[in-house]
Amino acid sequence: VADAAGPADGTKQRLQLKELLEAGDFFFSHQAPLTLTLQRQFALAAAGKEALAWEHVEGRFVWNGAALQPLVEAGIGPWLSPIVHGALLCEPLEPLSGVSMTACLVSRRSCEHAGTRFKARGINDDGHTANYVETEQSLRFELRGGAEGAMASLVQVRGSAPLFWEQRTSTIKVNTKPKLTRNAALCLPALQRHVAQQLAAYGSPALLVSLLDAKGEEAALAAALAECAARVSVPTGQRIKYVPFDLRQASRSSRADGLKAGVAHLAADVRSIGHLVA
């Protein structure tokens, strides 16, 4: 029996799924643990563990987790293929003094608070932010003659402002004013969970960088985030730092000038966090 939505045999749904998976934003690999950063891969290897094992997969980046669950319950094996949503780019660089280099960029989008940009905003009660993406930049060095090379990696994450807010859209106006749906005090418990999750995943210290406009339509969000960040508590020995940076104001002359100012503003803090070299 067919209805207005299409054939009852699921042909339309299969076509939609095919188009989605072939759009170029989904990836899987049987050779590389795409859900893991290089640092986590090296840590597992140092402990004598297999990074490709299902038990080490980062569930927050597995977009077919629900579909795989029956297979997991039936028995774990190499047929389990976690699918990652994001970007995967690698490009060779100009060789330097006999060293060949490859630059890679891997972005992993979280499935924990998914949704389209204007429909999913802010944070949820579990501490997950909308449009959360972990991005890893890496450089791989290989010496001529087959000598052992090295690699370096820097990881950063981004997400929607970790408050309860919305931004309604219409067919007439898209960029409507963002609106807080809970005051700062009621946002604090979710932000506390979010910070705890980041510290558990990436260690201390953690930088909480706000690119919200200090004036204009985002001013209320910026003020609420600053208030909440000042009240977040962390365990002894761990540290977070809230760093506001009005990117729009810094980019008045040009976007490039704004980005340069942002890099300079964060340089000392980023150096204090460091990066992986292996």
Summary of the structure (lengths in Angstrom):
residues: 278
radius of gyration: 21.6
end to end distance: 59.7
largest distance: 68.7
contacts: 718
relative contact order: 0.09
helix: 35%
strand: 24%
